[in-house]
Each structure stands twice: as structure tokens, then as C-alpha cells.
Amino acid sequence: MWFYSLCSDCNSMAGAHYDAAYADFSNAVLARVNLQQRLHLPPVRLAPARVARSILIGMFATSPHLRVMFRGLAEDLLNRRERITMPDGANLRLAICLDRQTRLAGMCNAVRVIRHTEHYDVFSEVYFRPLAWTLTPSGRGTAQHADQSVVQGWAVVDHWLQYGEDRTAADLRSLCRAPLPTVLHPLNGHDRDEWVEFLSDRVTAILEGRIPS
């Protein structure tokens, strides 16, 4: 099993500066949702810029095409630019995921074709309890399907990149304007057979697993 990953320099940079902040955030959310079932906006503190940079660097590891499509973002992350703006055409979205099924994947698209129509289109996705993240297309190209998108209700957290790396204790409730939805991956549910999935076996890596009980 293999997929396109980061070079040692980028991987070490993320590990040295950002991944610990992500782990702290994930563990804090998991503790809260375990104690208070399906608490959609847990009162936890986090370093927003460091968390967003950690997950985005991980997403760039899922597909080499992202480095071409969003070259400016890749360079900003690599050079640890003080303030980063998400590029036109992409949103970083966040939800709560309590499922033990995990999935890490690059670019893919799925359409629900039975009973009703839904669309799921991502550049990259990470589902690992207690969080789900997607890097999704935005803008005019997806407007016609916006009301049918699976991620329509997810929180858009692009603005987390505007915080400085020195902001280490922001309240999640002040960073999200609405409660975080609790989600499953659309292809992990009982209705998986109602979906058609489109992907390239040349550029899309998919890793799936299950967190032990």
C-alpha cells in the first residue's frame, strides 16, 4: 500500500511546528464528545493557524496535483508565511466524525443517483475520529450543485489561516459561526450502493481503515 507523500523536509517541518497543535485539538474534541454525546461545538481551545496548516500539509501529501493546482498555497505553507489566504476555487471545511471507519483520500467525486440527488466533490479528504476535513471546490463552477452538496452544512474554516502562529488558545466556539455537523463519509453508510464514485487510479490514493474499539 502506498501513496504520494511528503518529502522529508516538509514532513519534518509539519511535525516540528504544527502536528502537535493538531493532536491537542483532536484529543480535546474527542474528550468532549465522548463525555457529552454529539456535542456539536465543544468548548475547546486550539491554535487555529497551526491546526489548519497541519491538515493542509497532510492534504498536499494525498495528491501531487494539488501542488500544481494551488502552487501559491503550497509555497506559502512551505515558507511558513505569516498570514495565508486560501486560493480562489477551494475551501477548507470541518465537521465532527464519530465513526470508527477512517478514510484518507485525494481527489474524487461521487454522485448519489438513487432516491434523490447529492454531490460529493473533494480535492482531498481526511476522516479520522473525531474530525472530518475536506478541501472542496468553490466558486461558480460548483454553484449549480451547491444546494445538493454533502458538505454544504460543514464549517468553512479558511479564516483560521489568517491567525498568527502565536495564537495558541482561541475558543472553537468563536472560530465557528454555527455548530459543527456530525457526519459519516457518504460512502461508508448503509446507502453506499446508491452512489456512483468517480476517480483516477493514476492520481487518487485512498487509504481506509478502522479505529480499534
PyMOL CGO cylinders between C-alpha atoms (Angstrom):
from pymol import cmd
from pymol.cgo import CYLINDER

trace = [
    CYLINDER, 0.00, 0.00, 0.00, 1.47, 3.34, -1.00, 0.3, 1, 1, 1, 1, 1, 1,
    CYLINDER, 1.47, 3.34, -1.00, 0.54, 6.87, -2.00, 0.3, 1, 1, 1, 1, 1, 1,
    CYLINDER, 0.54, 6.87, -2.00, 2.26, 10.11, -2.92, 0.3, 1, 1, 1, 1, 1, 1,
    CYLINDER, 2.26, 10.11, -2.92, 3.60, 11.65, 0.27, 0.3, 1, 1, 1, 1, 1, 1,
    CYLINDER, 3.60, 11.65, 0.27, 5.73, 14.49, 1.53, 0.3, 1, 1, 1, 1, 1, 1,
    CYLINDER, 5.73, 14.49, 1.53, 9.48, 14.85, 1.21, 0.3, 1, 1, 1, 1, 1, 1,
    CYLINDER, 9.48, 14.85, 1.21, 11.41, 14.55, 4.45, 0.3, 1, 1, 1, 1, 1, 1,
    CYLINDER, 11.41, 14.55, 4.45, 11.92, 18.34, 4.76, 0.3, 1, 1, 1, 1, 1, 1,
    CYLINDER, 11.92, 18.34, 4.76, 8.20, 19.15, 4.50, 0.3, 1, 1, 1, 1, 1, 1,
    CYLINDER, 8.20, 19.15, 4.50, 7.23, 16.26, 6.74, 0.3, 1, 1, 1, 1, 1, 1,
    CYLINDER, 7.23, 16.26, 6.74, 9.75, 17.36, 9.38, 0.3, 1, 1, 1, 1, 1, 1,
    CYLINDER, 9.75, 17.36, 9.38, 8.58, 20.98, 9.14, 0.3, 1, 1, 1, 1, 1, 1,
    CYLINDER, 8.58, 20.98, 9.14, 4.97, 19.97, 9.77, 0.3, 1, 1, 1, 1, 1, 1,
    CYLINDER, 4.97, 19.97, 9.77, 5.97, 17.70, 12.63, 0.3, 1, 1, 1, 1, 1, 1,
    CYLINDER, 5.97, 17.70, 12.63, 8.12, 20.35, 14.27, 0.3, 1, 1, 1, 1, 1, 1,
    CYLINDER, 8.12, 20.35, 14.27, 5.67, 23.25, 14.08, 0.3, 1, 1, 1, 1, 1, 1,
    CYLINDER, 5.67, 23.25, 14.08, 2.08, 22.11, 13.52, 0.3, 1, 1, 1, 1, 1, 1,
    CYLINDER, 2.08, 22.11, 13.52, 1.21, 18.47, 14.15, 0.3, 1, 1, 1, 1, 1, 1,
    CYLINDER, 1.21, 18.47, 14.15, 1.33, 18.70, 17.95, 0.3, 1, 1, 1, 1, 1, 1,
    CYLINDER, 1.33, 18.70, 17.95, -1.26, 21.50, 17.84, 0.3, 1, 1, 1, 1, 1, 1,
    CYLINDER, -1.26, 21.50, 17.84, -3.47, 19.33, 15.66, 0.3, 1, 1, 1, 1, 1, 1,
    CYLINDER, -3.47, 19.33, 15.66, -3.14, 16.37, 18.03, 0.3, 1, 1, 1, 1, 1, 1,
    CYLINDER, -3.14, 16.37, 18.03, -4.01, 18.56, 21.02, 0.3, 1, 1, 1, 1, 1, 1,
    CYLINDER, -4.01, 18.56, 21.02, -7.11, 19.88, 19.25, 0.3, 1, 1, 1, 1, 1, 1,
    CYLINDER, -7.11, 19.88, 19.25, -8.24, 16.41, 18.17, 0.3, 1, 1, 1, 1, 1, 1,
    CYLINDER, -8.24, 16.41, 18.17, -7.76, 14.94, 21.63, 0.3, 1, 1, 1, 1, 1, 1,
    CYLINDER, -7.76, 14.94, 21.63, -9.63, 17.83, 23.27, 0.3, 1, 1, 1, 1, 1, 1,
    CYLINDER, -9.63, 17.83, 23.27, -12.60, 17.42, 20.91, 0.3, 1, 1, 1, 1, 1, 1,
    CYLINDER, -12.60, 17.42, 20.91, -12.63, 13.65, 21.39, 0.3, 1, 1, 1, 1, 1, 1,
    CYLINDER, -12.63, 13.65, 21.39, -12.69, 14.03, 25.17, 0.3, 1, 1, 1, 1, 1, 1,
    CYLINDER, -12.69, 14.03, 25.17, -15.64, 16.41, 24.96, 0.3, 1, 1, 1, 1, 1, 1,
    CYLINDER, -15.64, 16.41, 24.96, -17.75, 14.43, 22.51, 0.3, 1, 1, 1, 1, 1, 1,
    CYLINDER, -17.75, 14.43, 22.51, -17.15, 11.25, 24.49, 0.3, 1, 1, 1, 1, 1, 1,
    CYLINDER, -17.15, 11.25, 24.49, -18.34, 12.91, 27.69, 0.3, 1, 1, 1, 1, 1, 1,
    CYLINDER, -18.34, 12.91, 27.69, -21.21, 14.81, 26.09, 0.3, 1, 1, 1, 1, 1, 1,
    CYLINDER, -21.21, 14.81, 26.09, -22.73, 12.79, 23.26, 0.3, 1, 1, 1, 1, 1, 1,
    CYLINDER, -22.73, 12.79, 23.26, -22.70, 14.61, 19.90, 0.3, 1, 1, 1, 1, 1, 1,
    CYLINDER, -22.70, 14.61, 19.90, -21.77, 18.00, 21.29, 0.3, 1, 1, 1, 1, 1, 1,
    CYLINDER, -21.77, 18.00, 21.29, -21.63, 19.90, 18.01, 0.3, 1, 1, 1, 1, 1, 1,
    CYLINDER, -21.63, 19.90, 18.01, -19.48, 22.82, 19.14, 0.3, 1, 1, 1, 1, 1, 1,
    CYLINDER, -19.48, 22.82, 19.14, -17.32, 21.64, 22.04, 0.3, 1, 1, 1, 1, 1, 1,
    CYLINDER, -17.32, 21.64, 22.04, -15.80, 24.36, 24.23, 0.3, 1, 1, 1, 1, 1, 1,
    CYLINDER, -15.80, 24.36, 24.23, -12.16, 23.62, 23.47, 0.3, 1, 1, 1, 1, 1, 1,
    CYLINDER, -12.16, 23.62, 23.47, -9.20, 25.86, 22.78, 0.3, 1, 1, 1, 1, 1, 1,
    CYLINDER, -9.20, 25.86, 22.78, -6.83, 25.48, 19.87, 0.3, 1, 1, 1, 1, 1, 1,
    CYLINDER, -6.83, 25.48, 19.87, -4.13, 27.14, 17.79, 0.3, 1, 1, 1, 1, 1, 1,
    CYLINDER, -4.13, 27.14, 17.79, -6.19, 27.81, 14.63, 0.3, 1, 1, 1, 1, 1, 1,
    CYLINDER, -6.19, 27.81, 14.63, -3.37, 28.61, 12.21, 0.3, 1, 1, 1, 1, 1, 1,
    CYLINDER, -3.37, 28.61, 12.21, -1.25, 25.69, 13.33, 0.3, 1, 1, 1, 1, 1, 1,
    CYLINDER, -1.25, 25.69, 13.33, -4.17, 23.25, 13.13, 0.3, 1, 1, 1, 1, 1, 1,
    CYLINDER, -4.17, 23.25, 13.13, -5.19, 24.45, 9.65, 0.3, 1, 1, 1, 1, 1, 1,
    CYLINDER, -5.19, 24.45, 9.65, -1.62, 24.28, 8.38, 0.3, 1, 1, 1, 1, 1, 1,
    CYLINDER, -1.62, 24.28, 8.38, -1.16, 20.77, 9.77, 0.3, 1, 1, 1, 1, 1, 1,
    CYLINDER, -1.16, 20.77, 9.77, -4.20, 19.37, 7.97, 0.3, 1, 1, 1, 1, 1, 1,
    CYLINDER, -4.20, 19.37, 7.97, -3.48, 21.22, 4.71, 0.3, 1, 1, 1, 1, 1, 1,
    CYLINDER, -3.48, 21.22, 4.71, 0.10, 19.98, 4.57, 0.3, 1, 1, 1, 1, 1, 1,
    CYLINDER, 0.10, 19.98, 4.57, -1.27, 16.47, 5.09, 0.3, 1, 1, 1, 1, 1, 1,
    CYLINDER, -1.27, 16.47, 5.09, -3.74, 17.02, 2.27, 0.3, 1, 1, 1, 1, 1, 1,
    CYLINDER, -3.74, 17.02, 2.27, -0.95, 18.04, -0.11, 0.3, 1, 1, 1, 1, 1, 1,
    CYLINDER, -0.95, 18.04, -0.11, 0.56, 14.63, 0.62, 0.3, 1, 1, 1, 1, 1, 1,
    CYLINDER, 0.56, 14.63, 0.62, -2.51, 12.89, -0.82, 0.3, 1, 1, 1, 1, 1, 1,
    CYLINDER, -2.51, 12.89, -0.82, -2.03, 14.10, -4.40, 0.3, 1, 1, 1, 1, 1, 1,
    CYLINDER, -2.03, 14.10, -4.40, 0.82, 15.69, -6.38, 0.3, 1, 1, 1, 1, 1, 1,
    CYLINDER, 0.82, 15.69, -6.38, -1.75, 17.56, -8.49, 0.3, 1, 1, 1, 1, 1, 1,
    CYLINDER, -1.75, 17.56, -8.49, -2.62, 19.85, -5.59, 0.3, 1, 1, 1, 1, 1, 1,
    CYLINDER, -2.62, 19.85, -5.59, 0.89, 21.31, -5.74, 0.3, 1, 1, 1, 1, 1, 1,
    CYLINDER, 0.89, 21.31, -5.74, 0.22, 22.30, -9.34, 0.3, 1, 1, 1, 1, 1, 1,
    CYLINDER, 0.22, 22.30, -9.34, -3.37, 23.48, -8.88, 0.3, 1, 1, 1, 1, 1, 1,
    CYLINDER, -3.37, 23.48, -8.88, -2.62, 25.52, -5.74, 0.3, 1, 1, 1, 1, 1, 1,
    CYLINDER, -2.62, 25.52, -5.74, 1.04, 26.34, -6.13, 0.3, 1, 1, 1, 1, 1, 1,
    CYLINDER, 1.04, 26.34, -6.13, 0.79, 29.61, -4.22, 0.3, 1, 1, 1, 1, 1, 1,
    CYLINDER, 0.79, 29.61, -4.22, -0.78, 27.88, -1.21, 0.3, 1, 1, 1, 1, 1, 1,
    CYLINDER, -0.78, 27.88, -1.21, 1.87, 25.16, -1.29, 0.3, 1, 1, 1, 1, 1, 1,
    CYLINDER, 1.87, 25.16, -1.29, 4.65, 27.76, -1.31, 0.3, 1, 1, 1, 1, 1, 1,
    CYLINDER, 4.65, 27.76, -1.31, 3.01, 29.77, 1.49, 0.3, 1, 1, 1, 1, 1, 1,
    CYLINDER, 3.01, 29.77, 1.49, 2.81, 26.67, 3.66, 0.3, 1, 1, 1, 1, 1, 1,
    CYLINDER, 2.81, 26.67, 3.66, 6.36, 25.59, 2.83, 0.3, 1, 1, 1, 1, 1, 1,
    CYLINDER, 6.36, 25.59, 2.83, 7.77, 29.05, 3.60, 0.3, 1, 1, 1, 1, 1, 1,
    CYLINDER, 7.77, 29.05, 3.60, 5.63, 29.45, 6.75, 0.3, 1, 1, 1, 1, 1, 1,
    CYLINDER, 5.63, 29.45, 6.75, 4.19, 32.74, 5.56, 0.3, 1, 1, 1, 1, 1, 1,
    CYLINDER, 4.19, 32.74, 5.56, 2.82, 34.72, 8.50, 0.3, 1, 1, 1, 1, 1, 1,
    CYLINDER, 2.82, 34.72, 8.50, -0.71, 35.09, 7.08, 0.3, 1, 1, 1, 1, 1, 1,
    CYLINDER, -0.71, 35.09, 7.08, -2.09, 32.76, 4.40, 0.3, 1, 1, 1, 1, 1, 1,
    CYLINDER, -2.09, 32.76, 4.40, -5.16, 33.26, 2.23, 0.3, 1, 1, 1, 1, 1, 1,
    CYLINDER, -5.16, 33.26, 2.23, -6.94, 30.27, 0.73, 0.3, 1, 1, 1, 1, 1, 1,
    CYLINDER, -6.94, 30.27, 0.73, -6.84, 30.37, -3.07, 0.3, 1, 1, 1, 1, 1, 1,
    CYLINDER, -6.84, 30.37, -3.07, -9.90, 31.11, -5.17, 0.3, 1, 1, 1, 1, 1, 1,
    CYLINDER, -9.90, 31.11, -5.17, -11.63, 27.85, -6.01, 0.3, 1, 1, 1, 1, 1, 1,
    CYLINDER, -11.63, 27.85, -6.01, -11.06, 25.99, -2.73, 0.3, 1, 1, 1, 1, 1, 1,
    CYLINDER, -11.06, 25.99, -2.73, -12.50, 25.86, 0.78, 0.3, 1, 1, 1, 1, 1, 1,
    CYLINDER, -12.50, 25.86, 0.78, -11.24, 24.02, 3.84, 0.3, 1, 1, 1, 1, 1, 1,
    CYLINDER, -11.24, 24.02, 3.84, -14.24, 22.52, 5.66, 0.3, 1, 1, 1, 1, 1, 1,
    CYLINDER, -14.24, 22.52, 5.66, -14.61, 20.88, 9.05, 0.3, 1, 1, 1, 1, 1, 1,
    CYLINDER, -14.61, 20.88, 9.05, -17.17, 18.59, 10.73, 0.3, 1, 1, 1, 1, 1, 1,
    CYLINDER, -17.17, 18.59, 10.73, -17.39, 16.14, 13.62, 0.3, 1, 1, 1, 1, 1, 1,
    CYLINDER, -17.39, 16.14, 13.62, -16.98, 12.46, 12.74, 0.3, 1, 1, 1, 1, 1, 1,
    CYLINDER, -16.98, 12.46, 12.74, -17.51, 9.87, 15.49, 0.3, 1, 1, 1, 1, 1, 1,
    CYLINDER, -17.51, 9.87, 15.49, -17.36, 6.86, 13.18, 0.3, 1, 1, 1, 1, 1, 1,
    CYLINDER, -17.36, 6.86, 13.18, -14.55, 4.35, 13.72, 0.3, 1, 1, 1, 1, 1, 1,
    CYLINDER, -14.55, 4.35, 13.72, -14.22, 3.98, 9.95, 0.3, 1, 1, 1, 1, 1, 1,
    CYLINDER, -14.22, 3.98, 9.95, -11.35, 6.10, 8.65, 0.3, 1, 1, 1, 1, 1, 1,
    CYLINDER, -11.35, 6.10, 8.65, -10.57, 7.39, 5.19, 0.3, 1, 1, 1, 1, 1, 1,
    CYLINDER, -10.57, 7.39, 5.19, -7.74, 9.44, 3.73, 0.3, 1, 1, 1, 1, 1, 1,
    CYLINDER, -7.74, 9.44, 3.73, -8.01, 10.19, 0.03, 0.3, 1, 1, 1, 1, 1, 1,
    CYLINDER, -8.01, 10.19, 0.03, -7.05, 12.53, -2.75, 0.3, 1, 1, 1, 1, 1, 1,
    CYLINDER, -7.05, 12.53, -2.75, -9.28, 13.92, -5.49, 0.3, 1, 1, 1, 1, 1, 1,
    CYLINDER, -9.28, 13.92, -5.49, -12.57, 12.14, -6.04, 0.3, 1, 1, 1, 1, 1, 1,
    CYLINDER, -12.57, 12.14, -6.04, -16.17, 12.82, -6.95, 0.3, 1, 1, 1, 1, 1, 1,
    CYLINDER, -16.17, 12.82, -6.95, -19.33, 10.92, -6.10, 0.3, 1, 1, 1, 1, 1, 1,
    CYLINDER, -19.33, 10.92, -6.10, -22.97, 11.36, -7.06, 0.3, 1, 1, 1, 1, 1, 1,
    CYLINDER, -22.97, 11.36, -7.06, -25.97, 9.83, -5.34, 0.3, 1, 1, 1, 1, 1, 1,
    CYLINDER, -25.97, 9.83, -5.34, -28.24, 8.57, -8.11, 0.3, 1, 1, 1, 1, 1, 1,
    CYLINDER, -28.24, 8.57, -8.11, -31.00, 6.67, -6.26, 0.3, 1, 1, 1, 1, 1, 1,
    CYLINDER, -31.00, 6.67, -6.26, -33.94, 8.22, -4.35, 0.3, 1, 1, 1, 1, 1, 1,
    CYLINDER, -33.94, 8.22, -4.35, -32.53, 11.74, -4.55, 0.3, 1, 1, 1, 1, 1, 1,
    CYLINDER, -32.53, 11.74, -4.55, -29.50, 13.53, -5.95, 0.3, 1, 1, 1, 1, 1, 1,
    CYLINDER, -29.50, 13.53, -5.95, -26.49, 14.50, -3.87, 0.3, 1, 1, 1, 1, 1, 1,
    CYLINDER, -26.49, 14.50, -3.87, -22.97, 15.51, -4.86, 0.3, 1, 1, 1, 1, 1, 1,
    CYLINDER, -22.97, 15.51, -4.86, -19.68, 14.93, -3.09, 0.3, 1, 1, 1, 1, 1, 1,
    CYLINDER, -19.68, 14.93, -3.09, -16.66, 16.56, -4.74, 0.3, 1, 1, 1, 1, 1, 1,
    CYLINDER, -16.66, 16.56, -4.74, -13.31, 16.92, -2.97, 0.3, 1, 1, 1, 1, 1, 1,
    CYLINDER, -13.31, 16.92, -2.97, -9.69, 17.70, -3.74, 0.3, 1, 1, 1, 1, 1, 1,
    CYLINDER, -9.69, 17.70, -3.74, -8.70, 15.87, -0.56, 0.3, 1, 1, 1, 1, 1, 1,
    CYLINDER, -8.70, 15.87, -0.56, -10.44, 14.36, 2.46, 0.3, 1, 1, 1, 1, 1, 1,
    CYLINDER, -10.44, 14.36, 2.46, -9.49, 13.17, 5.95, 0.3, 1, 1, 1, 1, 1, 1,
    CYLINDER, -9.49, 13.17, 5.95, -11.96, 11.27, 8.12, 0.3, 1, 1, 1, 1, 1, 1,
    CYLINDER, -11.96, 11.27, 8.12, -10.35, 10.25, 11.38, 0.3, 1, 1, 1, 1, 1, 1,
    CYLINDER, -10.35, 10.25, 11.38, -12.37, 10.35, 14.58, 0.3, 1, 1, 1, 1, 1, 1,
    CYLINDER, -12.37, 10.35, 14.58, -13.33, 12.83, 15.98, 0.3, 1, 1, 1, 1, 1, 1,
    CYLINDER, -13.33, 12.83, 15.98, -12.82, 15.13, 12.98, 0.3, 1, 1, 1, 1, 1, 1,
    CYLINDER, -12.82, 15.13, 12.98, -13.63, 15.15, 9.29, 0.3, 1, 1, 1, 1, 1, 1,
    CYLINDER, -13.63, 15.15, 9.29, -11.93, 17.58, 6.90, 0.3, 1, 1, 1, 1, 1, 1,
    CYLINDER, -11.93, 17.58, 6.90, -12.42, 18.24, 3.21, 0.3, 1, 1, 1, 1, 1, 1,
    CYLINDER, -12.42, 18.24, 3.21, -10.69, 20.51, 0.74, 0.3, 1, 1, 1, 1, 1, 1,
    CYLINDER, -10.69, 20.51, 0.74, -13.58, 21.24, -1.60, 0.3, 1, 1, 1, 1, 1, 1,
    CYLINDER, -13.58, 21.24, -1.60, -14.08, 23.18, -4.82, 0.3, 1, 1, 1, 1, 1, 1,
    CYLINDER, -14.08, 23.18, -4.82, -15.76, 26.57, -4.53, 0.3, 1, 1, 1, 1, 1, 1,
    CYLINDER, -15.76, 26.57, -4.53, -16.90, 29.28, -6.90, 0.3, 1, 1, 1, 1, 1, 1,
    CYLINDER, -16.90, 29.28, -6.90, -19.04, 29.46, -10.00, 0.3, 1, 1, 1, 1, 1, 1,
    CYLINDER, -19.04, 29.46, -10.00, -18.09, 26.02, -11.26, 0.3, 1, 1, 1, 1, 1, 1,
    CYLINDER, -18.09, 26.02, -11.26, -19.94, 24.31, -8.41, 0.3, 1, 1, 1, 1, 1, 1,
    CYLINDER, -19.94, 24.31, -8.41, -22.77, 26.79, -7.85, 0.3, 1, 1, 1, 1, 1, 1,
    CYLINDER, -22.77, 26.79, -7.85, -25.31, 24.69, -9.74, 0.3, 1, 1, 1, 1, 1, 1,
    CYLINDER, -25.31, 24.69, -9.74, -24.83, 21.82, -7.29, 0.3, 1, 1, 1, 1, 1, 1,
    CYLINDER, -24.83, 21.82, -7.29, -24.33, 23.87, -4.11, 0.3, 1, 1, 1, 1, 1, 1,
    CYLINDER, -24.33, 23.87, -4.11, -27.72, 23.03, -2.63, 0.3, 1, 1, 1, 1, 1, 1,
    CYLINDER, -27.72, 23.03, -2.63, -27.13, 19.31, -3.31, 0.3, 1, 1, 1, 1, 1, 1,
    CYLINDER, -27.13, 19.31, -3.31, -23.61, 19.12, -1.86, 0.3, 1, 1, 1, 1, 1, 1,
    CYLINDER, -23.61, 19.12, -1.86, -22.96, 16.77, 1.06, 0.3, 1, 1, 1, 1, 1, 1,
    CYLINDER, -22.96, 16.77, 1.06, -20.58, 19.32, 2.61, 0.3, 1, 1, 1, 1, 1, 1,
    CYLINDER, -20.58, 19.32, 2.61, -22.90, 22.31, 2.27, 0.3, 1, 1, 1, 1, 1, 1,
    CYLINDER, -22.90, 22.31, 2.27, -23.54, 22.41, 6.03, 0.3, 1, 1, 1, 1, 1, 1,
    CYLINDER, -23.54, 22.41, 6.03, -19.94, 21.90, 7.07, 0.3, 1, 1, 1, 1, 1, 1,
    CYLINDER, -19.94, 21.90, 7.07, -18.00, 24.77, 8.67, 0.3, 1, 1, 1, 1, 1, 1,
    CYLINDER, -18.00, 24.77, 8.67, -15.73, 26.73, 6.33, 0.3, 1, 1, 1, 1, 1, 1,
    CYLINDER, -15.73, 26.73, 6.33, -12.53, 27.41, 8.27, 0.3, 1, 1, 1, 1, 1, 1,
    CYLINDER, -12.53, 27.41, 8.27, -10.42, 29.19, 5.65, 0.3, 1, 1, 1, 1, 1, 1,
    CYLINDER, -10.42, 29.19, 5.65, -10.04, 32.17, 8.00, 0.3, 1, 1, 1, 1, 1, 1,
    CYLINDER, -10.04, 32.17, 8.00, -8.07, 30.08, 10.52, 0.3, 1, 1, 1, 1, 1, 1,
    CYLINDER, -8.07, 30.08, 10.52, -5.05, 30.63, 8.28, 0.3, 1, 1, 1, 1, 1, 1,
    CYLINDER, -5.05, 30.63, 8.28, -5.29, 34.38, 8.92, 0.3, 1, 1, 1, 1, 1, 1,
    CYLINDER, -5.29, 34.38, 8.92, -4.32, 33.94, 12.56, 0.3, 1, 1, 1, 1, 1, 1,
    CYLINDER, -4.32, 33.94, 12.56, -0.70, 34.11, 13.59, 0.3, 1, 1, 1, 1, 1, 1,
    CYLINDER, -0.70, 34.11, 13.59, 1.13, 31.01, 14.72, 0.3, 1, 1, 1, 1, 1, 1,
    CYLINDER, 1.13, 31.01, 14.72, 1.44, 32.65, 18.14, 0.3, 1, 1, 1, 1, 1, 1,
    CYLINDER, 1.44, 32.65, 18.14, -2.34, 32.44, 18.68, 0.3, 1, 1, 1, 1, 1, 1,
    CYLINDER, -2.34, 32.44, 18.68, -2.46, 29.19, 20.62, 0.3, 1, 1, 1, 1, 1, 1,
    CYLINDER, -2.46, 29.19, 20.62, -5.65, 29.40, 22.71, 0.3, 1, 1, 1, 1, 1, 1,
    CYLINDER, -5.65, 29.40, 22.71, -8.59, 30.53, 20.59, 0.3, 1, 1, 1, 1, 1, 1,
    CYLINDER, -8.59, 30.53, 20.59, -12.03, 29.21, 21.58, 0.3, 1, 1, 1, 1, 1, 1,
    CYLINDER, -12.03, 29.21, 21.58, -13.56, 26.93, 18.95, 0.3, 1, 1, 1, 1, 1, 1,
    CYLINDER, -13.56, 26.93, 18.95, -16.96, 28.49, 19.63, 0.3, 1, 1, 1, 1, 1, 1,
    CYLINDER, -16.96, 28.49, 19.63, -15.64, 31.86, 18.48, 0.3, 1, 1, 1, 1, 1, 1,
    CYLINDER, -15.64, 31.86, 18.48, -13.96, 30.37, 15.40, 0.3, 1, 1, 1, 1, 1, 1,
    CYLINDER, -13.96, 30.37, 15.40, -17.09, 28.69, 14.01, 0.3, 1, 1, 1, 1, 1, 1,
    CYLINDER, -17.09, 28.69, 14.01, -20.23, 30.70, 13.32, 0.3, 1, 1, 1, 1, 1, 1,
    CYLINDER, -20.23, 30.70, 13.32, -22.54, 27.68, 13.56, 0.3, 1, 1, 1, 1, 1, 1,
    CYLINDER, -22.54, 27.68, 13.56, -22.49, 24.23, 15.22, 0.3, 1, 1, 1, 1, 1, 1,
    CYLINDER, -22.49, 24.23, 15.22, -20.38, 21.60, 13.53, 0.3, 1, 1, 1, 1, 1, 1,
    CYLINDER, -20.38, 21.60, 13.53, -22.48, 18.85, 11.94, 0.3, 1, 1, 1, 1, 1, 1,
    CYLINDER, -22.48, 18.85, 11.94, -21.84, 15.24, 12.88, 0.3, 1, 1, 1, 1, 1, 1,
    CYLINDER, -21.84, 15.24, 12.88, -21.15, 13.30, 9.70, 0.3, 1, 1, 1, 1, 1, 1,
    CYLINDER, -21.15, 13.30, 9.70, -20.25, 9.95, 8.18, 0.3, 1, 1, 1, 1, 1, 1,
    CYLINDER, -20.25, 9.95, 8.18, -18.40, 9.56, 4.92, 0.3, 1, 1, 1, 1, 1, 1,
    CYLINDER, -18.40, 9.56, 4.92, -21.12, 9.34, 2.26, 0.3, 1, 1, 1, 1, 1, 1,
    CYLINDER, -21.12, 9.34, 2.26, -19.69, 6.05, 1.00, 0.3, 1, 1, 1, 1, 1, 1,
    CYLINDER, -19.69, 6.05, 1.00, -19.47, 4.45, 4.45, 0.3, 1, 1, 1, 1, 1, 1,
    CYLINDER, -19.47, 4.45, 4.45, -23.18, 4.38, 5.21, 0.3, 1, 1, 1, 1, 1, 1,
    CYLINDER, -23.18, 4.38, 5.21, -25.85, 1.77, 4.65, 0.3, 1, 1, 1, 1, 1, 1,
    CYLINDER, -25.85, 1.77, 4.65, -26.81, 3.53, 1.39, 0.3, 1, 1, 1, 1, 1, 1,
    CYLINDER, -26.81, 3.53, 1.39, -23.39, 3.20, -0.24, 0.3, 1, 1, 1, 1, 1, 1,
    CYLINDER, -23.39, 3.20, -0.24, -24.90, 1.31, -3.17, 0.3, 1, 1, 1, 1, 1, 1,
    CYLINDER, -24.90, 1.31, -3.17, -26.89, 4.42, -4.08, 0.3, 1, 1, 1, 1, 1, 1,
    CYLINDER, -26.89, 4.42, -4.08, -23.72, 6.29, -5.01, 0.3, 1, 1, 1, 1, 1, 1,
    CYLINDER, -23.72, 6.29, -5.01, -21.51, 6.30, -8.11, 0.3, 1, 1, 1, 1, 1, 1,
    CYLINDER, -21.51, 6.30, -8.11, -17.89, 7.21, -7.43, 0.3, 1, 1, 1, 1, 1, 1,
    CYLINDER, -17.89, 7.21, -7.43, -15.51, 8.76, -9.98, 0.3, 1, 1, 1, 1, 1, 1,
    CYLINDER, -15.51, 8.76, -9.98, -11.77, 8.83, -9.50, 0.3, 1, 1, 1, 1, 1, 1,
    CYLINDER, -11.77, 8.83, -9.50, -8.49, 8.28, -11.30, 0.3, 1, 1, 1, 1, 1, 1,
    CYLINDER, -8.49, 8.28, -11.30, -6.44, 5.22, -10.43, 0.3, 1, 1, 1, 1, 1, 1,
    CYLINDER, -6.44, 5.22, -10.43, -3.40, 7.17, -11.60, 0.3, 1, 1, 1, 1, 1, 1,
    CYLINDER, -3.40, 7.17, -11.60, -3.66, 10.17, -9.26, 0.3, 1, 1, 1, 1, 1, 1,
    CYLINDER, -3.66, 10.17, -9.26, -6.05, 9.28, -6.43, 0.3, 1, 1, 1, 1, 1, 1,
    CYLINDER, -6.05, 9.28, -6.43, -4.72, 7.49, -3.38, 0.3, 1, 1, 1, 1, 1, 1,
    CYLINDER, -4.72, 7.49, -3.38, -7.30, 6.06, -0.97, 0.3, 1, 1, 1, 1, 1, 1,
    CYLINDER, -7.30, 6.06, -0.97, -6.46, 4.64, 2.45, 0.3, 1, 1, 1, 1, 1, 1,
    CYLINDER, -6.46, 4.64, 2.45, -9.31, 3.19, 4.51, 0.3, 1, 1, 1, 1, 1, 1,
    CYLINDER, -9.31, 3.19, 4.51, -9.25, 1.53, 7.91, 0.3, 1, 1, 1, 1, 1, 1,
    CYLINDER, -9.25, 1.53, 7.91, -10.98, 1.19, 11.23, 0.3, 1, 1, 1, 1, 1, 1,
    CYLINDER, -10.98, 1.19, 11.23, -10.00, 2.51, 14.66, 0.3, 1, 1, 1, 1, 1, 1,
    CYLINDER, -10.00, 2.51, 14.66, -9.99, -0.43, 17.13, 0.3, 1, 1, 1, 1, 1, 1,
    CYLINDER, -9.99, -0.43, 17.13, -12.56, -0.45, 19.92, 0.3, 1, 1, 1, 1, 1, 1,
]
cmd.load_cgo(trace, "trace")
